[in-house]
Each structure stands twice: as structure tokens, then as C-alpha cells.
Amino acid sequence: MNSGNKITINDVAKAAGVSKGTVDRVLHNRGEVSERSREKILHVIEELGYTPNFYASILASRKNFNISCIIPEFNNGEFWALTEKGIDSGREYAGRFGIGVSAVMYDQYDIDSFQSACESVLASEPSGVVIAPMFRNETLKFAKELTEMDVPYVYIDSKLEEDGYLAYYGMPMYQSGYLCADILTDGRPVDKIHVIRIERDKRGLSDPTITRRTGFLDYIAEHYPDCKVENTFLDPKDKASRYRVLDGLFAGDPEPVKYIVMCNSRVHFVADYLRDRNIRTCRVVGFDVLERNLSALREGFVQALIAQHSDKQAAAAITAITDYLIMHTVPSKKDNYTQMDILNRYNCDYYL
């Protein structure tokens, strides 16, 4: 290695055991290089901290790269707060190459807010975009505009079935719903299931868990064809309204043991109600590691959570766009499905 602090392309080539030309082809994504050599070179680049030539490349091309992340607004302790931590981590990585990362937030219950966020991002002429989609048609329209501008974009949390995106980082949504149904029923004789859903935008255009719910319903149809599934909608902004609705649900279902599922991160809404009404005869399954959900799990008001690292998903999305912009590398996989971790009251405190 050089005796000074500057790492050169020759240092990378020597450490990787390849020629300088091979390193150059990997850096500029041209010519043929074996996947094994490519991975080894990229590992050495990261290990040695080889970045000066990337900075020089950016300055020489006079490009100021910037990545925009479009995510829903949130309060402390909500699902998207963890995603923001991932954005902060990704921002640190992108910053090594002089790339700015900004979060543009929208009201997930208001399509106009989402449209405004998209317009703001387009006006900023982004180099890349991370999208957490809520409104299908508007997201597809936005994605088309990004494609026309030759701007790479990555989906996180959920994705739309179209081909233009650079990558997706998140759970396999359909399979997560299928898994959820298996955990909820657990081989028991189940006659009725209550699917608790969130009241979203007034025009009914936002339904981010539809793919997960489809997987859930397909499992029930296959394994419990005579089981009745009832949907109940809760107002996320009005606790009194939620309690009135749940009071009606319990009054209308005489069965003491109720099977309840929420396909989003708000299962604590149900848990709060059960706790306040001192009801412990329900089997409840939900998603995500919010502290309120974990507390409900520990206390026995929720029997299982299907967990994911949304922070790692956001960081990976920003890293993918950064590597695409700087090294012209495309993620080895388009759909990067993250693990589906099953938590109960006995292992949740050890989840990292």
C-alpha cells in the first residue's frame, strides 16, 4: 500500500489481485468482468475506503447528485420513524461521495399531499428517488415521469408491479400475508376472522397493504373455505371512534374467542382496546416492531408480530442508487426481499 493516506487504483488492483484495467472496468461499468472479480474489487474498494477518484469524477462531470426519499409523515414511535433512521444511515453513505439526500414527506391519508410531494421532487431535478408508495395510480404516473427523465428510482416497504424501478427492498408482501394467516389460525378450527383495517383517504385511493391482504385471504380460502372474514375500519386519528367501532364488533360477535388481524403496523390500536376493556380471549396477529406493538406482545394482548428492518431497507435503497450514480452498478437483484421475522412475547426483547 502507499505510505501516504491516498489510496490509488493501483492499490485496489494489487489488493484484489487483478489488473488496473479490470478495476477501471468495474468502476466505470464497461467491458466484461466476472462476477467473482467484480465482487472482490467492490469489497476491496469499501475496505480501503477508495473514494478520491469518485469525488474527482463528480467534479469533472460537474454533476451535483441528489437523492429524494418520498415517505409518509409520522409521529415519534410510528413505523416511518424507523425508516427515517435508515435514511439517515443512507445519507451518511451517500455523503462520502458528495451526494445529498433529502426526505420529502406527505400525508398518507391525502392524495393531494402525495401529488404535491411528487411535484416538489420533480421540480428539484433529482438524480435518484426512493419511494414508499401509497397511492397506486399517482405513483405509477410519477414513476413514468421519472423514467422519462432517466431518473432511477427504488421502492421500499411495498412496490408496484411494473418494470421501470431500479430495485425493491422490503418484505415479499403477498407471502407475508400468507404467513400471517398461517400464524393466526395455527391449525385451529376457525369459523370467523376479523380483519381490522385503517380508514384512509376519503376517495379510497390508498390501499398499501392490498397485496399482503390478498395473500392472507388466499390462505384462508385454501385452508378454511367455510371461514367468514369480516372487515372493520378504524379511524387512525380518533381513539373514541375506534373504541365505538370495536365495541360494536364485540357486541355483534358472541364467540368468546375472536381471531383478529391487522395487516399494517397499527395492531396496537386493537391491543389498547383489549387492555382497556380487560379482554384476554382473543388471538391477535400484526406487523412491525413499534414499541407499542412490542408492549402489547409482552403483555399478551398480541400473540405474534411479523417483523422487518425498515431502517435497513431505506439504507439499502439509498446505497443502491448511490452505487448506480457513482459506479454505474446495478443491484444484483431487482427484488430484494427482506426476512420475515416472527416475534412472540418470549423472543421479542432479543430482536435486533
C-alpha positions as CSV (number, residue, x, y, z in Angstrom):
1,M,0.0,0.0,0.0
2,N,1.0,3.6,-0.4
3,S,2.9,5.1,2.6
4,G,0.7,8.2,2.4
5,N,-3.0,8.4,3.1
6,K,-4.2,8.4,-0.5
7,I,-5.5,5.1,-1.9
8,T,-5.0,4.7,-5.6
9,I,-6.4,2.5,-8.2
10,N,-3.1,0.6,-8.2
11,D,-3.6,-0.2,-4.5
12,V,-7.1,-1.5,-5.2
13,A,-5.8,-3.7,-8.1
14,K,-2.9,-5.1,-6.0
15,A,-5.2,-5.9,-3.0
16,A,-7.8,-7.6,-5.3
17,G,-5.2,-9.5,-7.3
18,V,-6.3,-8.1,-10.6
19,S,-5.1,-5.7,-13.2
20,K,-5.6,-1.9,-13.1
21,G,-7.7,-2.2,-16.2
22,T,-10.1,-4.7,-14.6
23,V,-10.6,-2.3,-11.7
24,D,-11.2,0.5,-14.1
25,R,-13.8,-1.6,-16.0
26,V,-15.7,-2.3,-12.7
27,L,-15.5,1.4,-11.7
28,H,-17.0,2.6,-15.0
29,N,-19.2,-0.4,-15.6
30,R,-17.8,-1.2,-19.1
31,G,-16.3,-4.3,-20.6
32,E,-16.8,-7.8,-19.3
33,V,-15.7,-8.7,-15.7
34,S,-16.5,-11.9,-13.9
35,E,-19.0,-11.6,-11.1
36,R,-16.4,-13.0,-8.7
37,S,-13.8,-10.4,-9.7
38,R,-16.4,-7.6,-9.5
39,E,-17.5,-8.6,-6.0
40,K,-13.9,-8.9,-4.8
41,I,-13.0,-5.4,-6.3
42,L,-16.0,-3.8,-4.7
43,H,-15.2,-5.4,-1.4
44,V,-11.6,-4.1,-1.5
45,I,-12.8,-0.6,-2.5
46,E,-15.1,-0.5,0.5
47,E,-12.4,-2.0,2.8
48,L,-9.7,0.5,1.7
49,G,-12.0,3.5,1.5
50,Y,-11.1,4.2,-2.1
51,T,-13.1,7.4,-2.9
52,P,-10.9,10.2,-4.2
53,N,-11.3,9.3,-7.8
54,F,-15.0,9.2,-7.4
55,Y,-15.0,12.7,-6.0
56,A,-12.8,13.8,-8.9
57,S,-15.2,12.1,-11.3
58,I,-18.1,14.0,-9.9
59,L,-16.3,17.3,-10.0
60,A,-15.1,16.7,-13.5
61,S,-18.5,15.9,-14.8
62,R,-19.9,19.0,-12.9
63,K,-22.8,17.0,-11.6
64,N,-24.4,17.6,-8.2
65,F,-26.1,14.4,-7.4
66,N,-29.1,14.4,-5.0
67,I,-31.4,11.7,-3.9
68,S,-35.0,12.4,-2.7
69,C,-36.9,10.0,-0.4
70,I,-40.7,10.3,-0.5
71,I,-42.2,8.8,2.7
72,P,-45.3,9.5,4.8
73,E,-45.3,11.9,7.6
74,F,-45.1,10.4,11.1
75,N,-45.0,10.9,14.8
76,N,-42.4,9.6,17.2
77,G,-42.7,5.9,17.7
78,E,-44.6,5.2,14.5
79,F,-43.5,2.9,11.7
80,W,-41.9,5.6,9.5
81,A,-39.7,6.9,12.3
82,L,-37.6,3.8,11.9
83,T,-37.5,4.3,8.1
84,E,-36.1,7.8,8.7
85,K,-33.3,6.3,10.8
86,G,-32.5,4.2,7.7
87,I,-32.5,7.4,5.6
88,D,-30.0,9.0,8.0
89,S,-27.8,5.9,7.6
90,G,-28.0,6.0,3.8
91,R,-27.4,9.8,3.9
92,E,-24.1,9.1,5.6
93,Y,-23.0,6.6,2.9
94,A,-24.1,8.9,0.0
95,G,-22.4,11.8,1.7
96,R,-19.0,10.1,1.2
97,F,-19.4,10.7,-2.5
98,G,-20.8,14.2,-2.1
99,I,-24.4,13.2,-2.8
100,G,-27.1,14.9,-0.9
101,V,-30.1,13.0,0.5
102,S,-33.4,14.7,1.4
103,A,-36.7,13.4,2.8
104,V,-39.9,14.7,1.3
105,M,-42.9,13.8,3.4
106,Y,-46.6,13.6,2.6
107,D,-49.9,12.9,4.4
108,Q,-50.6,9.2,3.7
109,Y,-54.3,9.9,4.0
110,D,-54.4,12.7,1.4
111,I,-53.7,12.1,-2.3
112,D,-53.3,15.8,-2.9
113,S,-50.4,15.8,-0.4
114,F,-48.8,12.9,-2.2
115,Q,-49.2,14.7,-5.6
116,S,-47.6,17.8,-4.1
117,A,-44.6,15.9,-2.8
118,C,-44.1,14.3,-6.2
119,E,-44.3,17.6,-7.9
120,S,-41.8,19.1,-5.5
121,V,-39.4,16.3,-6.1
122,L,-39.7,16.6,-9.9
123,A,-39.1,20.3,-9.7
124,S,-35.8,19.7,-7.8
125,E,-34.5,17.6,-10.7
126,P,-33.4,14.6,-8.6
127,S,-30.6,12.2,-9.5
128,G,-32.5,9.4,-7.9
129,V,-35.6,8.8,-5.9
130,V,-36.7,6.4,-3.1
131,I,-40.4,5.9,-3.0
132,A,-42.7,4.4,-0.3
133,P,-45.9,4.1,-2.4
134,M,-49.4,4.6,-1.0
135,F,-51.5,5.8,-4.0
136,R,-51.2,3.3,-6.9
137,N,-52.2,5.4,-9.9
138,E,-50.4,8.5,-8.8
139,T,-47.3,6.5,-8.0
140,L,-47.4,4.9,-11.5
141,K,-47.7,8.4,-13.1
142,F,-44.8,9.7,-11.0
143,A,-42.7,6.6,-11.9
144,K,-43.4,7.2,-15.6
145,E,-42.2,10.8,-15.3
146,L,-39.0,9.7,-13.6
147,T,-38.4,7.1,-16.3
148,E,-38.8,9.8,-19.0
149,M,-36.3,12.0,-17.1
150,D,-33.9,9.0,-16.9
151,V,-34.0,9.1,-13.1
152,P,-33.5,5.8,-11.3
153,Y,-36.0,5.0,-8.5
154,V,-36.2,2.4,-5.8
155,Y,-39.3,1.1,-3.9
156,I,-39.2,0.4,-0.2
157,D,-41.8,-1.2,2.1
158,S,-44.1,-2.2,-0.8
159,K,-43.8,-2.0,-4.6
160,L,-46.0,-1.8,-7.7
161,E,-45.9,-4.4,-10.4
162,E,-44.2,-2.5,-13.2
163,D,-40.7,-2.9,-14.7
164,G,-39.2,0.5,-14.5
165,Y,-37.8,0.5,-11.0
166,L,-34.1,0.0,-10.2
167,A,-34.8,-2.2,-7.2
168,Y,-37.1,-3.0,-4.4
169,Y,-36.2,-3.5,-0.7
170,G,-38.9,-4.9,1.6
171,M,-40.9,-7.9,2.6
172,P,-42.5,-10.1,0.0
173,M,-45.9,-8.7,0.6
174,Y,-48.1,-11.5,-0.7
175,Q,-46.1,-14.1,1.2
176,S,-46.2,-12.0,4.4
177,G,-50.0,-12.1,4.3
178,Y,-50.0,-15.8,3.6
179,L,-47.6,-16.4,6.6
180,C,-49.8,-14.1,8.8
181,A,-52.9,-16.2,8.1
182,D,-51.0,-19.4,9.0
183,I,-49.8,-17.9,12.3
184,L,-53.2,-16.6,13.2
185,T,-55.1,-19.8,12.6
186,D,-52.3,-22.1,13.8
187,G,-54.2,-25.2,12.6
188,R,-57.2,-24.4,14.8
189,P,-60.9,-24.7,13.8
190,V,-61.6,-21.1,12.9
191,D,-65.1,-20.0,11.8
192,K,-64.7,-16.3,11.7
193,I,-61.8,-13.8,11.3
194,H,-61.9,-10.1,11.9
195,V,-59.6,-8.1,9.6
196,I,-59.1,-4.7,11.1
197,R,-58.2,-2.0,8.6
198,I,-57.4,1.7,8.6
199,E,-59.7,4.3,7.2
200,R,-57.5,6.1,4.6
201,D,-58.1,8.8,2.1
202,K,-61.7,9.8,1.6
203,R,-61.6,8.8,-2.1
204,G,-60.5,5.3,-1.3
205,L,-57.4,5.5,-3.5
206,S,-54.8,4.5,-0.9
207,D,-54.5,0.8,0.0
208,P,-50.8,0.0,0.6
209,T,-51.4,-3.4,2.2
210,I,-53.7,-4.8,-0.5
211,T,-51.1,-7.4,-1.7
212,R,-50.5,-8.6,1.8
213,R,-54.2,-8.8,2.4
214,T,-54.6,-10.8,-0.8
215,G,-52.1,-13.3,0.4
216,F,-53.9,-13.6,3.7
217,L,-57.3,-14.1,2.1
218,D,-55.9,-16.7,-0.3
219,Y,-54.5,-18.8,2.6
220,I,-57.9,-18.6,4.3
221,A,-59.8,-19.6,1.1
222,E,-57.4,-22.6,0.6
223,H,-57.3,-23.9,4.1
224,Y,-60.6,-22.6,5.7
225,P,-63.0,-22.3,2.8
226,D,-66.0,-22.0,5.2
227,C,-64.4,-19.4,7.4
228,K,-66.2,-16.0,7.3
229,V,-63.9,-12.9,7.0
230,E,-65.3,-9.6,8.2
231,N,-63.6,-6.2,7.6
232,T,-63.8,-3.5,10.2
233,F,-62.4,0.0,9.6
234,L,-60.9,2.2,12.3
235,D,-60.2,6.0,12.2
236,P,-56.4,6.3,12.9
237,K,-56.9,9.9,14.3
238,D,-59.8,9.3,16.6
239,K,-59.5,7.0,19.6
240,A,-63.1,7.5,20.8
241,S,-64.3,6.5,17.3
242,R,-62.1,3.4,17.3
243,Y,-63.5,2.3,20.6
244,R,-67.1,2.7,19.5
245,V,-66.4,0.6,16.4
246,L,-64.7,-2.1,18.4
247,D,-67.5,-2.1,21.0
248,G,-69.9,-2.8,18.1
249,L,-67.7,-5.6,16.8
250,F,-67.6,-7.3,20.1
251,A,-71.3,-6.8,20.8
252,G,-72.1,-8.3,17.4
253,D,-69.9,-11.4,17.7
254,P,-71.0,-13.7,20.6
255,E,-68.0,-16.0,20.2
256,P,-65.7,-15.5,23.3
257,V,-62.5,-16.3,21.3
258,K,-62.0,-13.9,18.4
259,Y,-59.4,-14.1,15.7
260,I,-58.1,-10.6,14.8
261,V,-55.5,-9.5,12.3
262,M,-54.1,-6.1,11.2
263,C,-52.0,-6.1,8.0
264,N,-50.2,-2.9,8.9
265,S,-48.2,-1.6,11.8
266,R,-51.2,-0.3,13.9
267,V,-52.1,-3.5,15.7
268,H,-51.6,-1.5,19.0
269,F,-55.0,0.1,18.3
270,V,-56.6,-3.3,18.9
271,A,-54.3,-4.0,21.8
272,D,-55.1,-0.7,23.6
273,Y,-58.8,-1.5,23.3
274,L,-58.4,-5.1,24.7
275,R,-56.3,-3.8,27.5
276,D,-58.7,-1.0,28.5
277,R,-61.7,-3.5,28.3
278,N,-59.7,-6.2,30.1
279,I,-60.4,-8.7,27.3
280,R,-57.9,-11.6,27.1
281,T,-59.8,-14.2,25.0
282,C,-58.6,-13.0,21.5
283,R,-55.9,-14.3,19.3
284,V,-54.3,-11.3,17.6
285,V,-51.5,-11.1,15.0
286,G,-50.0,-7.9,13.5
287,F,-46.9,-6.5,11.9
288,D,-43.8,-4.4,12.8
289,V,-41.7,-3.6,15.8
290,L,-43.2,-0.4,17.1
291,E,-42.6,-0.1,20.8
292,R,-46.4,0.0,21.4
293,N,-46.7,-3.3,19.5
294,L,-43.9,-4.8,21.4
295,S,-45.5,-3.8,24.7
296,A,-48.8,-5.4,23.6
297,L,-46.8,-8.6,22.7
298,R,-45.2,-8.7,26.1
299,E,-48.5,-8.3,27.9
300,G,-50.2,-11.0,25.9
301,F,-52.7,-8.8,24.0
302,V,-51.0,-9.6,20.7
303,Q,-49.8,-13.2,20.2
304,A,-47.4,-12.6,17.3
305,L,-45.8,-9.9,15.2
306,I,-44.2,-10.3,11.8
307,A,-41.2,-8.0,11.9
308,Q,-39.0,-6.3,9.4
309,H,-36.0,-4.0,9.5
310,S,-37.4,-1.0,7.6
311,D,-34.4,1.1,8.6
312,K,-32.1,-1.3,6.7
313,Q,-34.4,-1.3,3.7
314,A,-34.2,2.5,3.4
315,A,-30.4,2.5,3.9
316,A,-30.1,-0.2,1.2
317,A,-32.2,1.7,-1.2
318,I,-30.1,4.8,-0.9
319,T,-26.9,2.8,-1.2
320,A,-28.2,1.1,-4.4
321,I,-28.9,4.5,-6.0
322,T,-25.6,5.9,-4.8
323,D,-23.7,3.0,-6.3
324,Y,-25.7,3.3,-9.5
325,L,-24.9,7.0,-9.9
326,I,-21.2,6.7,-8.9
327,M,-20.1,3.3,-10.0
328,H,-22.8,2.7,-12.6
329,T,-23.5,-0.7,-10.9
330,V,-27.0,-2.2,-11.0
331,P,-28.1,-4.2,-7.9
332,S,-27.5,-7.9,-8.4
333,K,-31.2,-8.5,-7.7
334,K,-34.1,-6.3,-8.7
335,D,-36.4,-7.5,-6.0
336,N,-34.5,-7.7,-2.7
337,Y,-36.9,-9.4,-0.3
338,T,-36.1,-9.0,3.3
339,Q,-36.6,-11.5,6.1
340,M,-40.0,-12.0,7.8
341,D,-39.2,-12.4,11.4
342,I,-41.8,-14.0,13.7
343,L,-41.8,-12.5,17.2
344,N,-43.7,-13.6,20.3
345,R,-43.5,-12.5,23.9
346,Y,-40.6,-14.7,24.6
347,N,-38.2,-13.6,21.9
348,C,-39.2,-10.0,21.1
349,D,-36.7,-8.5,23.6
350,Y,-33.8,-10.1,21.7
351,Y,-34.8,-8.8,18.2
352,L,-32.1,-6.7,16.6
